[in-house]
Amino acid sequence: MSDLRDLYQEVILDHNRRPRNFGPLEDANRDATGHNPLCGDRLTLRLRVEGDRIAEVRFEGQGCAISKASASLMTDSIKGRTLAEATALFEHFHAMVMAPPGTPPDEPRLGKLAVLAGVAEFPTRVKCATLAWHTLQAALHEPGAVASTEDETEKP
């Protein structure tokens, strides 16, 4: 189990150091910002949705290692998916980080996202891990909204 935790930690550190899909997206047609006041994490998520599919997604901002790694892993995971698939992935991810500590992740459904299962052991870190995901939901359902880990998604 220790070897698996070490591997998971290395993947998280790699995505923090070299986040994927980080930077502006000039031709975005959906966006939202997210804020985690507890940790100070802030991010802007931009998507280009074509029909019912996420053609491109990028994020910008600053935050802790968990927040940045989660955003990086999320953007990799949702690119090319339909809006319904991205929403279902959000639900599976959220269930994983809210599960009782030690609950094994559903790796076939979550893929690389399973590396974040350990945050369930640290309730304050759950908000860091879910910030990008709540921001995604805002971008998909209320473009231009501000998502916060402290209250419901609100319009700016």
N, C-alpha and C positions, 0 to 999 in steps of 0.2 A: 504493500500500500504506500509506503514511503517513496518508492521509486516513481509511482504514478503521480503522487503529489509533487514531486520534484519536476517531473515532466510538465505537469499542468502549470506550475509556477514559471517554468522557463518559457512556455508558450505565452503566458500573460505578459511577462517581462519583454519578450520579443515584440509583441503587438504594442506595448507601451513605447518602446524605444523607436520602432519603425512602424508606425500605424499605417495600415492600408487604407486607401481611399480618403486620405487626408488632404484637404485643400479646397479651393473654390470650385464651383460647378456653374459655369456661366449660363448655360441654357436650361437651368432648372425650371420646372413648372410647379413644384411643390416645395415648401420649406417650413421649418418651425425651429424655435430655439428652446433650449432646455436649461434648467438651473437647479442645482442641488445646493441650497443654502447651508446645509449642515457641513458639507465638505468644501464648498466653494467652486464645485465643478460647473462649467458653463460650456454649452456647445450649440452650434447651429448645424442643422442637418438639411441638406438640399438633395432633392430627387428630380430626375426626369422620368416621368411616367408616360409611357406610350401605350395607349389603349388601356389594357388591364394589367400591364407588366411594368415592373421597375427596370427601366433600361440602364439607368446610371444613378449612383448615389455617392455622395461625398459628405464629409463633415469637417468642421473647423472648431477650434476652441481650446480650452485648457482644462485640465483636471488631474485627478490622481491617477495612478497606474491602472487601477481597476476600471475606472470610468473610461479612460482612453482605450484600453484593451477591449472592453466590451463594445465600444463604438466601432472599433476596427473590425472585430470579429463579426459584429452584426452587419456592417456594410458588405463584407465579403459574402455573408450568408444570404442576404436578401436580393442581391443583384441578379436580375434575370427572372426573379419569381413574380408570380401574379400577386395582386393586392391581397387576395384571400389567403394565399400561401404565406405571405409575410405576416398577416394578422395571426394565422394559426401558429406560426413559429414564435411570435411574441407570446402567445398564450402558453406554449410549451416551455419557453424560456422562463417566463414569470413563475410558472408552477415549479420549475426546478429550483430557482433561488429562494422560493418561499417554502419549500418542502422541509420537513424536519431534518436537522443535520444528520449526515450519514446515509441519507436516502440516495441510492445510486441513480445517476442521471439516465435518461432515455437516449443513449448515444445514437441509435439508428435514426431517431427523429432530429436530434440536436447537432450531431456531427461535432465539429471543433468547439462549438459553444459549450459543450459539456465541461470544458476546462474551468468554467466559472462556477461549477456546482459547489465548490468549497466556500463560496461567499455566504451560503446559507448558515454557516457556523458563526457568522459575524453580522448580526442584524443591521448595524450602522453601515456596513459595506454593501448591503443589498441595494440601498438607494443609489450608490455609486454605479453598481452593475446595471441597474434598470433605467438610469437616466436616458441613455440613448434610445432605449426601446419605447419609453413613454413619449419621447420626442418624435420618434417614428410614427406612433399612433396619432399624435397631433398633426404631423405633416400629411398623413393620409386622410384624416377625417376632418380636420379643421386647419387647412393650410394657413400659415402665418401666425398660428397660435403660439403661446408660451407655455411649455410644460414645466411643472415644478414637482419635485419629489415630496413637497410638503403639503400640496393641496391639489385640487382638481385642475385640469388643463383650463387655462383662462385666455381670453383674448387680450392682446396688448392694449 
